[in-house]
Amino acid sequence: MCPSSGIAKPLDPKIEATRRKLEQLKARQQRIDARLRYLASKQARRADTRRKILVGAIILAQLERGEIDEKKFRAMRDQALNRADDRALFDPSVI
């Protein structure tokens, strides 16, 4: 501040330019960090979906080979699946 007028002095142009550049770099880093978080989350969801598919394939194979009791499987399925469209995925003639 100028002591006589009480008005803030403008910063040195180089300091002001550096401050603006720093703000731009911080904003860029925030965008990069957000993108990395998004990609990590996307990869985690893909891995989770793949695990579920593989577990389902294992269970269905065991069911087809008779290694899992069909009545027990149906009871677990009926307990776990509440939506009609989910249940409709299991054709009773197949399982």
matplotlib code that plots the C-alpha trace (Angstrom):
import matplotlib.pyplot as plt

x = [0.0, 1.1, 1.4, 0.0, -3.0, -4.0, -4.3, -2.5, 0.4, 0.2, 2.7, 5.7, 4.6, 7.0, 5.7, 2.1, 2.9, 4.6, 1.6, -0.8, 1.4, 1.4, -2.4, -2.6, -0.2, -2.2, -5.4, -3.7, -2.4, -5.9, -7.3, -4.6, -5.2, -9.0, -8.3, -6.0, -8.7, -11.3, -9.0, -8.2, -11.9, -12.8, -10.1, -11.3, -14.9, -13.7, -11.7, -14.7, -17.0, -14.5, -14.2, -18.0, -18.2, -15.5, -17.1, -20.5, -18.8, -17.2, -20.5, -22.5, -19.9, -20.1, -23.9, -23.9, -21.5, -23.7, -21.1, -23.6, -27.0, -29.6, -32.2, -29.6, -28.5, -32.1, -32.7, -29.5, -30.5, -34.0, -32.7, -30.1, -32.1, -35.0, -35.7, -37.9, -35.7, -32.6, -34.4, -35.6, -31.9, -31.9, -33.9, -35.4, -34.9, -31.2, -30.6]
y = [0.0, 3.5, 5.2, 8.5, 7.3, 4.0, 2.3, -1.0, -0.7, -2.9, -5.8, -5.8, -7.1, -10.0, -11.1, -10.8, -12.9, -15.5, -15.6, -16.1, -18.8, -20.5, -20.4, -21.9, -24.7, -25.5, -25.6, -27.9, -30.2, -30.4, -31.5, -34.1, -35.4, -35.6, -37.5, -40.0, -40.6, -41.2, -43.7, -45.5, -45.7, -46.9, -49.6, -50.8, -51.1, -53.1, -55.4, -55.9, -56.6, -59.1, -60.9, -61.2, -62.6, -65.2, -66.2, -66.6, -68.7, -71.0, -71.5, -72.1, -74.7, -76.5, -76.4, -77.9, -80.6, -81.4, -80.3, -77.8, -78.9, -77.3, -76.7, -75.0, -72.9, -71.8, -70.9, -68.8, -67.2, -66.4, -64.9, -62.8, -61.6, -59.3, -57.9, -59.8, -58.8, -60.2, -63.5, -63.6, -63.9, -67.5, -69.6, -72.4, -74.9, -74.3, -74.3]
z = [0.0, -0.6, 2.8, 1.5, -0.5, 1.2, -2.2, -2.9, -5.3, -8.3, -8.1, -10.3, -13.7, -13.5, -10.1, -11.4, -14.5, -12.3, -10.0, -12.9, -14.3, -10.9, -10.8, -14.3, -13.3, -10.2, -12.2, -14.7, -12.0, -10.5, -13.9, -14.2, -10.7, -11.4, -14.6, -12.8, -10.1, -12.8, -14.7, -11.4, -10.5, -14.0, -13.9, -10.5, -11.7, -14.8, -12.5, -10.2, -13.1, -14.5, -11.1, -10.9, -14.4, -13.7, -10.4, -12.2, -14.9, -12.3, -10.4, -13.6, -14.8, -11.4, -11.6, -15.1, -13.9, -10.9, -8.4, -6.9, -5.7, -8.1, -5.3, -3.1, -6.1, -6.8, -3.2, -3.2, -6.5, -5.3, -2.1, -3.9, -6.9, -6.1, -9.5, -12.0, -14.9, -13.1, -12.4, -16.1, -17.1, -15.7, -18.1, -16.0, -18.9, -18.8, -15.0]

ax = plt.figure().add_subplot(projection="3d")
ax.plot(x, y, z, "-o")
ax.set_aspect("equal")
plt.show()
